[in-house]
C-alpha cells in the first residue's frame, strides 16, 4: 500500500532541496560576480593612482627653467686674479643653469680654485699660501650632529607658525685652498662639505637648510673671502644671499642695480696672528636703489638708535673695516626698507651674518638682526611681540662646530 503522506513529504523535501540547491548556486554566482567587480575596481583604482603619482613626480622634479639674477663683474682681490667667467662653475659639474644646482643639500659642488703650484707653510696656527692666510678646520660628525640637534630644538621652541631656516657658511680654506694643500706635514683640514652635509641631513622637517656652499663653489675664483681676515667679503655674502632667495622662492636683488663703494687698506684679524706680511684687503659694499635704514642698540638694555644707512659709511681702512656692515657686532639691529613687501624676518647670527643681512632688505620690510653672543632677550617671545614668522640661523662653519657658541644660542630660549 502506498503511503501517500510519506510520498507527499518526500516530494516536498525533494523540491525544497532542489530549490535550496538552485538558490545556493545563484548566490555563489552572485558572490563570484561581486568579487570580480570589486577586484576589477581595485585594479582600476590602483592604475589611476600610479598614473597620478607619475604625473606628480614629473611635475615636481622636472627641469627648473628659472634664470639666475644678473651678477656684475666680480671685484678682483689684491692678490688674486679671477680668470674664470662667472657664468661657469669651477667644478667638474660644468655650468650651473638650474636653481636646484645651487640649492641642493645632498649634492655639493667641488670648488676648484686656481693653483699656482706653490707650496704652503704653517705660520703659528694658520696656513699661508699665495699671500693669504687660511684657518684650518677640525670639525667632526659629533659636533655637526650637536649643531643640528640644537637648531631642531630651537625650531620646536619657536613653534609651527614660524618658518625656520639654517645656513652654515664654509670658510676660505674650503673655497680658496687647493685640495692638495688641505692635508700636509703636521696638519690636516677636515672636509667642510661633509660636515655641512651631515648637519643638513639631520635637520627635522621644521628646518629648511640653505646651501650657500654650491654658489660659493661656483664663484670660488672671485674675491669672495679676505686674505687677511677670517670673514667673507660683501661679494661672497651676496652669493649666499642669492642661494637663500632662490631656496625660499623669492626674487633676487641684482648688484648691477646697486652702487659699489670701496674701503681700501683693510688689515684683518689674521694680520697680527702671523709673522708673514699678508698685505691689505679691499672691503666692498653696495648701496641699494631703494631706501634702507637701521635702528640699533649697542646695549641690550637700551633703546634703539636710528641710522640713515645699514652701513657705517664713515668707516676707513685698518683693522676694523669689516665694521662697515651694520656698524659691526651689536646685540640687536632692525634693518628697514621702503620696498613694501609686507614681510619680516629675524636673523640669528655671529659676525658672518653682518655682511649678509643688508641684502635681505630687498625681500623684507624689516630684518631683525640678533647677535646671540650679546643679546639677552627671549627669541620666541620677541618674534611673537613683533609679528615675525620667519627666522634664519646663520653661522660660519667654525662657529657651528664650537660648543661655546651653541651654549650662547641656547640662552635665547
Secondary structure, DSSP 8 states (H G I E B T S, - for coil): ---HHHHHHHHHHHHHHHHHHHHHHHHHHHHHHHHHHHHHHHHHHHHHHHHHHHHHHHHHHS---------------TT----S-TTS-SSTT----SHHHHH-SS--------------EEETTEEEETTEEEE-----HHHHHHHHHHHHHHHHHH-TTSEEEEEEE--HHHHHS-GGGSEETTEE---HHHHHHHHHHT--TTEEEE--HHHHHHTTTSS-B-SSSSSB-HHHHHHHHHHHHHHTT-----GGGSEEEEEEEE--TTTTTSSS----EEEEEEE-SS-EEEEEESSTTS--EEES-SB-TT--SBTTGGGGBTTSS-SEEEEEESS----EEEEEESGGGHHHHGGGGGT-SEEEEEETTT--S-HHHHHHHTT--EEEEEEEHHHHT-HHHHHHHHTT-
